[in-house]
Amino acid sequence: MQYKSHIDKEKFSKLAKGQPFQYRDVVADDFPASQHTMDGVLFKKEVESGVFTGAEVADEDETHIIYRKL
């Protein structure tokens, strides 16, 4: 499946099942930091809508979202 967010599949695959992570832990190294906020929002939408099936939102506050690898 083709995702629109810029997640590094190799970084994501190294996470253990059940491991908590943040978007910044799995974003591609070559993706510009200035675009992380908007891409992080896109990643969250992909997770919540089931497009990105390998993670779920585990915890969220006003400034951070913690995901858990499924």
N, CA, C and O atoms as a Maestro MAE file, in Angstrom:
{
 s_m_m2io_version
 :::
 2.0.0
}

f_m_ct {
 s_m_title
 :::
 protein
 m_atom[280] {
  # First column is atom index #
  i_m_mmod_type
  r_m_x_coord
  r_m_y_coord
  r_m_z_coord
  i_m_residue_number
  s_m_chain_name
  s_m_pdb_residue_name
  s_m_pdb_atom_name
  i_m_atomic_number
  :::
  1 25 0.835 -1.180 0.000 1 A "MET " " N  " 7
  2 3 0.000 0.000 0.000 1 A "MET " " CA " 6
  3 2 0.882 1.247 0.000 1 A "MET " " C  " 6
  4 15 1.929 1.270 0.646 1 A "MET " " O  " 8
  5 25 0.472 2.246 -0.699 2 A "GLN " " N  " 7
  6 3 1.196 3.512 -0.805 2 A "GLN " " CA " 6
  7 2 0.630 4.503 0.211 2 A "GLN " " C  " 6
  8 15 -0.560 4.818 0.187 2 A "GLN " " O  " 8
  9 25 1.487 4.986 1.097 3 A "TYR " " N  " 7
  10 3 1.075 5.973 2.084 3 A "TYR " " CA " 6
  11 2 1.492 7.349 1.603 3 A "TYR " " C  " 6
  12 15 2.484 7.488 0.888 3 A "TYR " " O  " 8
  13 25 0.748 8.353 1.988 4 A "LYS " " N  " 7
  14 3 1.088 9.712 1.606 4 A "LYS " " CA " 6
  15 2 2.005 10.369 2.627 4 A "LYS " " C  " 6
  16 15 2.742 11.294 2.286 4 A "LYS " " O  " 8
  17 25 1.972 9.909 3.871 5 A "SER " " N  " 7
  18 3 2.889 10.453 4.867 5 A "SER " " CA " 6
  19 2 4.288 9.901 4.592 5 A "SER " " C  " 6
  20 15 4.446 8.898 3.895 5 A "SER " " O  " 8
  21 25 5.279 10.554 5.136 6 A "HIS " " N  " 7
  22 3 6.672 10.227 4.830 6 A "HIS " " CA " 6
  23 2 7.314 9.381 5.934 6 A "HIS " " C  " 6
  24 15 8.310 9.777 6.540 6 A "HIS " " O  " 8
  25 25 6.731 8.228 6.175 7 A "ILE " " N  " 7
  26 3 7.229 7.304 7.181 7 A "ILE " " CA " 6
  27 2 8.322 6.430 6.560 7 A "ILE " " C  " 6
  28 15 8.175 5.923 5.447 7 A "ILE " " O  " 8
  29 25 9.403 6.266 7.294 8 A "ASP " " N  " 7
  30 3 10.494 5.403 6.867 8 A "ASP " " CA " 6
  31 2 10.115 3.967 7.255 8 A "ASP " " C  " 6
  32 15 10.086 3.621 8.436 8 A "ASP " " O  " 8
  33 25 9.830 3.155 6.262 9 A "LYS " " N  " 7
  34 3 9.368 1.787 6.516 9 A "LYS " " CA " 6
  35 2 10.405 0.970 7.287 9 A "LYS " " C  " 6
  36 15 10.041 0.116 8.096 9 A "LYS " " O  " 8
  37 25 11.673 1.218 7.048 10 A "GLU " " N  " 7
  38 3 12.728 0.486 7.750 10 A "GLU " " CA " 6
  39 2 12.745 0.857 9.234 10 A "GLU " " C  " 6
  40 15 12.847 -0.022 10.090 10 A "GLU " " O  " 8
  41 25 12.646 2.145 9.539 11 A "LYS " " N  " 7
  42 3 12.593 2.576 10.943 11 A "LYS " " CA " 6
  43 2 11.378 1.962 11.633 11 A "LYS " " C  " 6
  44 15 11.469 1.476 12.761 11 A "LYS " " O  " 8
  45 25 10.249 1.990 10.944 12 A "PHE " " N  " 7
  46 3 9.021 1.457 11.528 12 A "PHE " " CA " 6
  47 2 9.146 -0.044 11.770 12 A "PHE " " C  " 6
  48 15 8.691 -0.543 12.798 12 A "PHE " " O  " 8
  49 25 9.748 -0.755 10.847 13 A "SER " " N  " 7
  50 3 9.857 -2.215 10.982 13 A "SER " " CA " 6
  51 2 10.759 -2.622 12.145 13 A "SER " " C  " 6
  52 15 10.638 -3.737 12.653 13 A "SER " " O  " 8
  53 25 11.662 -1.740 12.575 14 A "LYS " " N  " 7
  54 3 12.556 -2.043 13.689 14 A "LYS " " CA " 6
  55 2 11.883 -1.900 15.052 14 A "LYS " " C  " 6
  56 15 12.433 -2.337 16.063 14 A "LYS " " O  " 8
  57 25 10.704 -1.297 15.087 15 A "LEU " " N  " 7
  58 3 9.975 -1.173 16.350 15 A "LEU " " CA " 6
  59 2 9.401 -2.532 16.741 15 A "LEU " " C  " 6
  60 15 8.946 -3.289 15.884 15 A "LEU " " O  " 8
  61 25 9.422 -2.832 18.016 16 A "ALA " " N  " 7
  62 3 8.835 -4.079 18.513 16 A "ALA " " CA " 6
  63 2 7.322 -3.937 18.606 16 A "ALA " " C  " 6
  64 15 6.803 -2.842 18.820 16 A "ALA " " O  " 8
  65 25 6.633 -5.036 18.447 17 A "LYS " " N  " 7
  66 3 5.183 -5.038 18.593 17 A "LYS " " CA " 6
  67 2 4.821 -4.519 19.993 17 A "LYS " " C  " 6
  68 15 5.374 -4.972 20.995 17 A "LYS " " O  " 8
  69 25 3.891 -3.570 20.042 18 A "GLY " " N  " 7
  70 3 3.471 -2.988 21.307 18 A "GLY " " CA " 6
  71 2 4.303 -1.795 21.747 18 A "GLY " " C  " 6
  72 15 3.957 -1.125 22.720 18 A "GLY " " O  " 8
  73 25 5.390 -1.523 21.048 19 A "GLN " " N  " 7
  74 3 6.289 -0.433 21.428 19 A "GLN " " CA " 6
  75 2 5.649 0.923 21.134 19 A "GLN " " C  " 6
  76 15 5.131 1.140 20.039 19 A "GLN " " O  " 8
  77 25 5.683 1.840 22.113 20 A "PRO " " N  " 7
  78 3 5.189 3.198 21.866 20 A "PRO " " CA " 6
  79 2 6.222 3.986 21.051 20 A "PRO " " C  " 6
  80 15 7.426 3.757 21.163 20 A "PRO " " O  " 8
  81 25 5.728 4.914 20.233 21 A "PHE " " N  " 7
  82 3 6.609 5.761 19.436 21 A "PHE " " CA " 6
  83 2 5.880 7.045 19.074 21 A "PHE " " C  " 6
  84 15 4.659 7.136 19.200 21 A "PHE " " O  " 8
  85 25 6.630 8.019 18.631 22 A "GLN " " N  " 7
  86 3 6.072 9.262 18.116 22 A "GLN " " CA " 6
  87 2 6.394 9.355 16.627 22 A "GLN " " C  " 6
  88 15 7.279 8.662 16.124 22 A "GLN " " O  " 8
  89 25 5.675 10.207 15.945 23 A "TYR " " N  " 7
  90 3 5.904 10.420 14.513 23 A "TYR " " CA " 6
  91 2 7.378 10.693 14.230 23 A "TYR " " C  " 6
  92 15 7.942 10.148 13.280 23 A "TYR " " O  " 8
  93 25 8.001 11.532 15.051 24 A "ARG " " N  " 7
  94 3 9.407 11.911 14.816 24 A "ARG " " CA " 6
  95 2 10.347 10.708 14.850 24 A "ARG " " C  " 6
  96 15 11.446 10.769 14.298 24 A "ARG " " O  " 8
  97 25 9.929 9.615 15.492 25 A "ASP " " N  " 7
  98 3 10.756 8.411 15.573 25 A "ASP " " CA " 6
  99 2 10.776 7.616 14.272 25 A "ASP " " C  " 6
  100 15 11.692 6.826 14.046 25 A "ASP " " O  " 8
  101 25 9.781 7.816 13.418 26 A "VAL " " N  " 7
  102 3 9.658 6.998 12.217 26 A "VAL " " CA " 6
  103 2 9.625 7.794 10.913 26 A "VAL " " C  " 6
  104 15 9.528 7.207 9.835 26 A "VAL " " O  " 8
  105 25 9.703 9.122 10.998 27 A "VAL " " N  " 7
  106 3 9.692 9.935 9.780 27 A "VAL " " CA " 6
  107 2 11.016 9.761 9.031 27 A "VAL " " C  " 6
  108 15 12.066 9.578 9.647 27 A "VAL " " O  " 8
  109 25 10.959 9.819 7.723 28 A "ALA " " N  " 7
  110 3 12.157 9.677 6.895 28 A "ALA " " CA " 6
  111 2 13.161 10.781 7.208 28 A "ALA " " C  " 6
  112 15 12.787 11.943 7.368 28 A "ALA " " O  " 8
  113 25 14.432 10.412 7.294 29 A "ASP " " N  " 7
  114 3 15.486 11.365 7.628 29 A "ASP " " CA " 6
  115 2 15.624 12.487 6.602 29 A "ASP " " C  " 6
  116 15 16.013 13.602 6.952 29 A "ASP " " O  " 8
  117 25 15.312 12.203 5.348 30 A "ASP " " N  " 7
  118 3 15.480 13.206 4.301 30 A "ASP " " CA " 6
  119 2 14.246 14.092 4.106 30 A "ASP " " C  " 6
  120 15 14.235 14.955 3.229 30 A "ASP " " O  " 8
  121 25 13.213 13.880 4.918 31 A "PHE " " N  " 7
  122 3 12.014 14.713 4.819 31 A "PHE " " CA " 6
  123 2 12.251 16.001 5.609 31 A "PHE " " C  " 6
  124 15 12.646 15.935 6.773 31 A "PHE " " O  " 8
  125 25 12.021 17.171 5.005 32 A "PRO " " N  " 7
  126 3 12.324 18.451 5.661 32 A "PRO " " CA " 6
  127 2 11.582 18.648 6.983 32 A "PRO " " C  " 6
  128 15 10.369 18.453 7.065 32 A "PRO " " O  " 8
  129 25 12.325 19.032 8.002 33 A "ALA " " N  " 7
  130 3 11.745 19.261 9.331 33 A "ALA " " CA " 6
  131 2 10.650 20.327 9.292 33 A "ALA " " C  " 6
  132 15 9.716 20.285 10.093 33 A "ALA " " O  " 8
  133 25 10.758 21.262 8.384 34 A "SER " " N  " 7
  134 3 9.753 22.329 8.281 34 A "SER " " CA " 6
  135 2 8.385 21.789 7.875 34 A "SER " " C  " 6
  136 15 7.380 22.484 8.025 34 A "SER " " O  " 8
  137 25 8.333 20.579 7.371 35 A "GLN " " N  " 7
  138 3 7.068 19.993 6.931 35 A "GLN " " CA " 6
  139 2 6.571 18.881 7.862 35 A "GLN " " C  " 6
  140 15 5.552 18.248 7.585 35 A "GLN " " O  " 8
  141 25 7.283 18.647 8.952 36 A "HIS " " N  " 7
  142 3 6.913 17.564 9.868 36 A "HIS " " CA " 6
  143 2 5.525 17.753 10.472 36 A "HIS " " C  " 6
  144 15 4.777 16.783 10.588 36 A "HIS " " O  " 8
  145 25 5.165 18.958 10.855 37 A "THR " " N  " 7
  146 3 3.871 19.176 11.503 37 A "THR " " CA " 6
  147 2 2.726 18.754 10.598 37 A "THR " " C  " 6
  148 15 1.843 18.006 11.017 37 A "THR " " O  " 8
  149 25 2.737 19.225 9.370 38 A "MET " " N  " 7
  150 3 1.645 18.880 8.446 38 A "MET " " CA " 6
  151 2 1.660 17.394 8.097 38 A "MET " " C  " 6
  152 15 0.604 16.772 7.983 38 A "MET " " O  " 8
  153 25 2.842 16.829 7.928 39 A "ASP " " N  " 7
  154 3 2.931 15.416 7.599 39 A "ASP " " CA " 6
  155 2 2.531 14.553 8.791 39 A "ASP " " C  " 6
  156 15 1.953 13.480 8.616 39 A "ASP " " O  " 8
  157 25 2.836 15.018 10.006 40 A "GLY " " N  " 7
  158 3 2.408 14.300 11.204 40 A "GLY " " CA " 6
  159 2 0.894 14.236 11.318 40 A "GLY " " C  " 6
  160 15 0.343 13.224 11.750 40 A "GLY " " O  " 8
  161 25 0.223 15.311 10.934 41 A "VAL " " N  " 7
  162 3 -1.244 15.334 10.922 41 A "VAL " " CA " 6
  163 2 -1.757 14.314 9.912 41 A "VAL " " C  " 6
  164 15 -2.716 13.592 10.186 41 A "VAL " " O  " 8
  165 25 -1.128 14.256 8.762 42 A "LEU " " N  " 7
  166 3 -1.512 13.283 7.735 42 A "LEU " " CA " 6
  167 2 -1.305 11.856 8.239 42 A "LEU " " C  " 6
  168 15 -2.157 10.993 8.029 42 A "LEU " " O  " 8
  169 25 -0.174 11.608 8.902 43 A "PHE " " N  " 7
  170 3 0.094 10.277 9.446 43 A "PHE " " CA " 6
  171 2 -0.990 9.885 10.454 43 A "PHE " " C  " 6
  172 15 -1.477 8.754 10.432 43 A "PHE " " O  " 8
  173 25 -1.365 10.810 11.332 44 A "LYS " " N  " 7
  174 3 -2.414 10.526 12.316 44 A "LYS " " CA " 6
  175 2 -3.717 10.150 11.617 44 A "LYS " " C  " 6
  176 15 -4.387 9.202 12.027 44 A "LYS " " O  " 8
  177 25 -4.080 10.876 10.577 45 A "LYS " " N  " 7
  178 3 -5.305 10.557 9.824 45 A "LYS " " CA " 6
  179 2 -5.206 9.172 9.192 45 A "LYS " " C  " 6
  180 15 -6.183 8.424 9.176 45 A "LYS " " O  " 8
  181 25 -4.024 8.829 8.669 46 A "GLU " " N  " 7
  182 3 -3.837 7.505 8.070 46 A "GLU " " CA " 6
  183 2 -4.004 6.406 9.116 46 A "GLU " " C  " 6
  184 15 -4.605 5.367 8.844 46 A "GLU " " O  " 8
  185 25 -3.475 6.639 10.302 47 A "VAL " " N  " 7
  186 3 -3.599 5.649 11.383 47 A "VAL " " CA " 6
  187 2 -5.060 5.522 11.809 47 A "VAL " " C  " 6
  188 15 -5.583 4.412 11.910 47 A "VAL " " O  " 8
  189 25 -5.713 6.643 12.054 48 A "GLU " " N  " 7
  190 3 -7.096 6.625 12.550 48 A "GLU " " CA " 6
  191 2 -8.083 6.065 11.527 48 A "GLU " " C  " 6
  192 15 -9.081 5.452 11.906 48 A "GLU " " O  " 8
  193 25 -7.821 6.265 10.252 49 A "SER " " N  " 7
  194 3 -8.743 5.779 9.226 49 A "SER " " CA " 6
  195 2 -8.450 4.345 8.791 49 A "SER " " C  " 6
  196 15 -9.209 3.766 8.013 49 A "SER " " O  " 8
  197 25 -7.357 3.772 9.285 50 A "GLY " " N  " 7
  198 3 -7.014 2.400 8.938 50 A "GLY " " CA " 6
  199 2 -6.203 2.271 7.663 50 A "GLY " " C  " 6
  200 15 -5.951 1.153 7.214 50 A "GLY " " O  " 8
  201 25 -5.786 3.381 7.065 51 A "VAL " " N  " 7
  202 3 -4.926 3.323 5.885 51 A "VAL " " CA " 6
  203 2 -3.555 2.797 6.286 51 A "VAL " " C  " 6
  204 15 -2.975 1.960 5.594 51 A "VAL " " O  " 8
  205 25 -3.044 3.292 7.402 52 A "PHE " " N  " 7
  206 3 -1.791 2.786 7.971 52 A "PHE " " CA " 6
  207 2 -2.191 1.803 9.063 52 A "PHE " " C  " 6
  208 15 -2.598 2.211 10.151 52 A "PHE " " O  " 8
  209 25 -2.077 0.524 8.778 53 A "THR " " N  " 7
  210 3 -2.623 -0.507 9.660 53 A "THR " " CA " 6
  211 2 -1.667 -1.005 10.725 53 A "THR " " C  " 6
  212 15 -2.060 -1.827 11.553 53 A "THR " " O  " 8
  213 25 -0.447 -0.548 10.735 54 A "GLY " " N  " 7
  214 3 0.547 -1.075 11.660 54 A "GLY " " CA " 6
  215 2 0.642 -0.363 12.983 54 A "GLY " " C  " 6
  216 15 1.501 -0.693 13.801 54 A "GLY " " O  " 8
  217 25 -0.233 0.621 13.218 55 A "ALA " " N  " 7
  218 3 -0.138 1.415 14.442 55 A "ALA " " CA " 6
  219 2 -1.510 1.870 14.894 55 A "ALA " " C  " 6
  220 15 -2.476 1.858 14.130 55 A "ALA " " O  " 8
  221 25 -1.573 2.276 16.160 56 A "GLU " " N  " 7
  222 3 -2.787 2.875 16.707 56 A "GLU " " CA " 6
  223 2 -2.374 4.043 17.595 56 A "GLU " " C  " 6
  224 15 -1.246 4.092 18.086 56 A "GLU " " O  " 8
  225 25 -3.295 4.984 17.797 57 A "VAL " " N  " 7
  226 3 -3.046 6.088 18.718 57 A "VAL " " CA " 6
  227 2 -3.185 5.531 20.129 57 A "VAL " " C  " 6
  228 15 -4.231 4.992 20.490 57 A "VAL " " O  " 8
  229 25 -2.130 5.662 20.924 58 A "ALA " " N  " 7
  230 3 -2.135 5.135 22.286 58 A "ALA " " CA " 6
  231 2 -2.439 6.218 23.308 58 A "ALA " " C  " 6
  232 15 -3.092 5.956 24.318 58 A "ALA " " O  " 8
  233 25 -1.966 7.440 23.051 59 A "ASP " " N  " 7
  234 3 -2.162 8.548 23.985 59 A "ASP " " CA " 6
  235 2 -1.980 9.842 23.209 59 A "ASP " " C  " 6
  236 15 -1.218 9.909 22.245 59 A "ASP " " O  " 8
  237 25 -2.698 10.866 23.653 60 A "GLU " " N  " 7
  238 3 -2.632 12.144 22.950 60 A "GLU " " CA " 6
  239 2 -2.907 13.274 23.923 60 A "GLU " " C  " 6
  240 15 -3.788 13.177 24.777 60 A "GLU " " O  " 8
  241 25 -2.136 14.354 23.782 61 A "ASP " " N  " 7
  242 3 -2.445 15.573 24.515 61 A "ASP " " CA " 6
  243 2 -2.363 16.727 23.516 61 A "ASP " " C  " 6
  244 15 -2.341 16.491 22.308 61 A "ASP " " O  " 8
  245 25 -2.319 17.941 23.989 62 A "GLU " " N  " 7
  246 3 -2.354 19.094 23.091 62 A "GLU " " CA " 6
  247 2 -1.134 19.195 22.185 62 A "GLU " " C  " 6
  248 15 -1.224 19.771 21.100 62 A "GLU " " O  " 8
  249 25 -0.003 18.652 22.601 63 A "THR " " N  " 7
  250 3 1.218 18.836 21.822 63 A "THR " " CA " 6
  251 2 1.874 17.546 21.336 63 A "THR " " C  " 6
  252 15 2.753 17.603 20.477 63 A "THR " " O  " 8
  253 25 1.479 16.395 21.852 64 A "HIS " " N  " 7
  254 3 2.140 15.140 21.483 64 A "HIS " " CA " 6
  255 2 1.124 14.027 21.241 64 A "HIS " " C  " 6
  256 15 0.070 13.967 21.875 64 A "HIS " " O  " 8
  257 25 1.469 13.165 20.322 65 A "ILE " " N  " 7
  258 3 0.681 11.961 20.062 65 A "ILE " " CA " 6
  259 2 1.622 10.775 20.193 65 A "ILE " " C  " 6
  260 15 2.673 10.723 19.554 65 A "ILE " " O  " 8
  261 25 1.231 9.833 21.023 66 A "ILE " " N  " 7
  262 3 1.999 8.610 21.195 66 A "ILE " " CA " 6
  263 2 1.231 7.497 20.466 66 A "ILE " " C  " 6
  264 15 0.040 7.283 20.692 66 A "ILE " " O  " 8
  265 25 1.941 6.813 19.602 67 A "TYR " " N  " 7
  266 3 1.364 5.684 18.864 67 A "TYR " " CA " 6
  267 2 1.905 4.398 19.471 67 A "TYR " " C  " 6
  268 15 2.892 4.411 20.206 67 A "TYR " " O  " 8
  269 25 1.249 3.293 19.155 68 A "ARG " " N  " 7
  270 3 1.730 1.979 19.564 68 A "ARG " " CA " 6
  271 2 1.741 1.098 18.304 68 A "ARG " " C  " 6
  272 15 0.783 1.070 17.531 68 A "ARG " " O  " 8
  273 25 2.849 0.390 18.132 69 A "LYS " " N  " 7
  274 3 2.942 -0.514 16.972 69 A "LYS " " CA " 6
  275 2 2.087 -1.742 17.242 69 A "LYS " " C  " 6
  276 15 2.136 -2.333 18.320 69 A "LYS " " O  " 8
  277 25 1.313 -2.105 16.249 70 A "LEU " " N  " 7
  278 3 0.460 -3.292 16.354 70 A "LEU " " CA " 6
  279 2 1.182 -4.524 15.841 70 A "LEU " " C  " 6
  280 15 0.619 -5.619 15.851 70 A "LEU " " O  " 8
  :::
 }
 m_bond[279] {
  # First column is bond index #
  i_m_from
  i_m_to
  i_m_order
  :::
  1 1 2 1
  2 2 3 1
  3 3 4 2
  4 3 5 1
  5 5 6 1
  6 6 7 1
  7 7 8 2
  8 7 9 1
  9 9 10 1
  10 10 11 1
  11 11 12 2
  12 11 13 1
  13 13 14 1
  14 14 15 1
  15 15 16 2
  16 15 17 1
  17 17 18 1
  18 18 19 1
  19 19 20 2
  20 19 21 1
  21 21 22 1
  22 22 23 1
  23 23 24 2
  24 23 25 1
  25 25 26 1
  26 26 27 1
  27 27 28 2
  28 27 29 1
  29 29 30 1
  30 30 31 1
  31 31 32 2
  32 31 33 1
  33 33 34 1
  34 34 35 1
  35 35 36 2
  36 35 37 1
  37 37 38 1
  38 38 39 1
  39 39 40 2
  40 39 41 1
  41 41 42 1
  42 42 43 1
  43 43 44 2
  44 43 45 1
  45 45 46 1
  46 46 47 1
  47 47 48 2
  48 47 49 1
  49 49 50 1
  50 50 51 1
  51 51 52 2
  52 51 53 1
  53 53 54 1
  54 54 55 1
  55 55 56 2
  56 55 57 1
  57 57 58 1
  58 58 59 1
  59 59 60 2
  60 59 61 1
  61 61 62 1
  62 62 63 1
  63 63 64 2
  64 63 65 1
  65 65 66 1
  66 66 67 1
  67 67 68 2
  68 67 69 1
  69 69 70 1
  70 70 71 1
  71 71 72 2
  72 71 73 1
  73 73 74 1
  74 74 75 1
  75 75 76 2
  76 75 77 1
  77 77 78 1
  78 78 79 1
  79 79 80 2
  80 79 81 1
  81 81 82 1
  82 82 83 1
  83 83 84 2
  84 83 85 1
  85 85 86 1
  86 86 87 1
  87 87 88 2
  88 87 89 1
  89 89 90 1
  90 90 91 1
  91 91 92 2
  92 91 93 1
  93 93 94 1
  94 94 95 1
  95 95 96 2
  96 95 97 1
  97 97 98 1
  98 98 99 1
  99 99 100 2
  100 99 101 1
  101 101 102 1
  102 102 103 1
  103 103 104 2
  104 103 105 1
  105 105 106 1
  106 106 107 1
  107 107 108 2
  108 107 109 1
  109 109 110 1
  110 110 111 1
  111 111 112 2
  112 111 113 1
  113 113 114 1
  114 114 115 1
  115 115 116 2
  116 115 117 1
  117 117 118 1
  118 118 119 1
  119 119 120 2
  120 119 121 1
  121 121 122 1
  122 122 123 1
  123 123 124 2
  124 123 125 1
  125 125 126 1
  126 126 127 1
  127 127 128 2
  128 127 129 1
  129 129 130 1
  130 130 131 1
  131 131 132 2
  132 131 133 1
  133 133 134 1
  134 134 135 1
  135 135 136 2
  136 135 137 1
  137 137 138 1
  138 138 139 1
  139 139 140 2
  140 139 141 1
  141 141 142 1
  142 142 143 1
  143 143 144 2
  144 143 145 1
  145 145 146 1
  146 146 147 1
  147 147 148 2
  148 147 149 1
  149 149 150 1
  150 150 151 1
  151 151 152 2
  152 151 153 1
  153 153 154 1
  154 154 155 1
  155 155 156 2
  156 155 157 1
  157 157 158 1
  158 158 159 1
  159 159 160 2
  160 159 161 1
  161 161 162 1
  162 162 163 1
  163 163 164 2
  164 163 165 1
  165 165 166 1
  166 166 167 1
  167 167 168 2
  168 167 169 1
  169 169 170 1
  170 170 171 1
  171 171 172 2
  172 171 173 1
  173 173 174 1
  174 174 175 1
  175 175 176 2
  176 175 177 1
  177 177 178 1
  178 178 179 1
  179 179 180 2
  180 179 181 1
  181 181 182 1
  182 182 183 1
  183 183 184 2
  184 183 185 1
  185 185 186 1
  186 186 187 1
  187 187 188 2
  188 187 189 1
  189 189 190 1
  190 190 191 1
  191 191 192 2
  192 191 193 1
  193 193 194 1
  194 194 195 1
  195 195 196 2
  196 195 197 1
  197 197 198 1
  198 198 199 1
  199 199 200 2
  200 199 201 1
  201 201 202 1
  202 202 203 1
  203 203 204 2
  204 203 205 1
  205 205 206 1
  206 206 207 1
  207 207 208 2
  208 207 209 1
  209 209 210 1
  210 210 211 1
  211 211 212 2
  212 211 213 1
  213 213 214 1
  214 214 215 1
  215 215 216 2
  216 215 217 1
  217 217 218 1
  218 218 219 1
  219 219 220 2
  220 219 221 1
  221 221 222 1
  222 222 223 1
  223 223 224 2
  224 223 225 1
  225 225 226 1
  226 226 227 1
  227 227 228 2
  228 227 229 1
  229 229 230 1
  230 230 231 1
  231 231 232 2
  232 231 233 1
  233 233 234 1
  234 234 235 1
  235 235 236 2
  236 235 237 1
  237 237 238 1
  238 238 239 1
  239 239 240 2
  240 239 241 1
  241 241 242 1
  242 242 243 1
  243 243 244 2
  244 243 245 1
  245 245 246 1
  246 246 247 1
  247 247 248 2
  248 247 249 1
  249 249 250 1
  250 250 251 1
  251 251 252 2
  252 251 253 1
  253 253 254 1
  254 254 255 1
  255 255 256 2
  256 255 257 1
  257 257 258 1
  258 258 259 1
  259 259 260 2
  260 259 261 1
  261 261 262 1
  262 262 263 1
  263 263 264 2
  264 263 265 1
  265 265 266 1
  266 266 267 1
  267 267 268 2
  268 267 269 1
  269 269 270 1
  270 270 271 1
  271 271 272 2
  272 271 273 1
  273 273 274 1
  274 274 275 1
  275 275 276 2
  276 275 277 1
  277 277 278 1
  278 278 279 1
  279 279 280 2
  :::
 }
}
